[in-house]
Amino acid sequence: MNCLRVLLVGDDAVFVEKAAETLSHEKYSVTAVDEFDKAAAHLRRVKGKIIVLSELIVGGKDGIAFLKETLRQFPNLPFTFVSKSPPMESVIEALKQGAYDFLRKPVDPDILCHSVARSIEKLNLSLETEKCEKESRDRLSRLQAELKEARLQSAYKGYLISIAGHDFKSILTVLDGYCQILKEKCADCRRPEPIRLNEETVRMITRLRTMANTLLDIEAAEKGQLKIAAKEFELAPILQQCASFYRPYAEQKRIGIVVEGSLPRLRPKGDVERVLQILDNLVYNAIKFTPPGGEIRLGARGEDGKTVTAWIHDTGIGIPKSQLEKIFSENQIVIKQDGSARMGLGLNICKRLLEIQNGKIWLESEPGKGTKVFFSLPL
């Protein structure tokens, strides 16, 4: 915005006419009035977006009083006085009350133009600053409203997650009890089918319980309340346990699942239950995205006597290179053209669970050639 408006206030017709002519020649838009009341009315119409060039006395009325009233309404308005022989105390008082400049008659045209140009520059700077401040206030107000809404939604979501997670686990505990009763009643059963189906049900309950824990972990992670109980443990039995648990499910999908070779005796430091939860997420993902006839391999190795690295390697659909860095982001979903998808929610929790155990997670993948997920823990 570039405002070039000037309000001339005075009853000295010669001065007003000459000043108006000089300023109009310099492309300023000039309005001239001979009373302070008319000047006040014009200032209200233009909302103070103008500079004022006024005589010290107009119609016998004191210009300093008009200055004080004007700046009370429009504090950023540049106000310049013009007078032939003003008393020094009047000049000092005018400047003290906020006058931008004080010129003596007769005013040289060059001096007049220079003073007006400086006033215009100050006005435009003030208007631009005012505009930026308003935009900042409006933006801040919107952000505050959005933040308030987001906090309400987050609190409500956290409440729902907490209720759902705990209720889910309670129901699973009841179902688990029924499975134990069935197992006891089938102890003398000669048919293997009911026993196998009961075992499958127990596996699914365990999987659902892990999913419920993941829901609760999401909420805890957002609040910075994820907790661990770190201690040394044997990694090989954990990998074997996970592979054994998922082998029947993998076989149903005609997928092989094995632990590679003879695992070295590795004793990382971490939370065993959390490590099992991580493995559960990673192995389940591998089975989910590996087609029939594929294979999943689990393995581990020591790294320079400082860390242990474990991996889960599948021969599944793989992940596009453009999505590898994003897949550990919260709520990230990587979607393939065939409609299948990897939900990054569990991977995000895995990442957080490892980070609070001084570990890390990363992966290598290529579409059509499978995915290899690595995670490390300190020895």
Secondary structure, DSSP 8 states (H G I E B T S, - for coil): ----EEEEE-S-HHHHHHHHHHHHHTT-EEEEESSHHHHHHHHHHTTT-SEEEEESEETTEEHHHHHHHHHHH-TT--EEEEESS--HHHHHHHHHTT-SEEEESS--HHHHHHHHHHHHHHHHHHHHHHHHHHHHHHHHHHHHHHHHHHHHHHHHHHHHHHHHHHHHHHHHHHHHHHHHHHHHHTTT-S-HHHHHHHHHHHHHHHHHHHHHHHHHHHHHHHTT------EE--HHHHHHHHHHHHHHHHHHTT-EEEE-SS------EE-HHHHHHHHHHHHHHHHHTS-TT-EEEEEEEEETTTEEEEEEEE-SS---GGGTTTTTSTT-EEE-TTS-EEEHHHHHHHHHHHHTTT-EEEEEEETTTEEEEEEEEE-
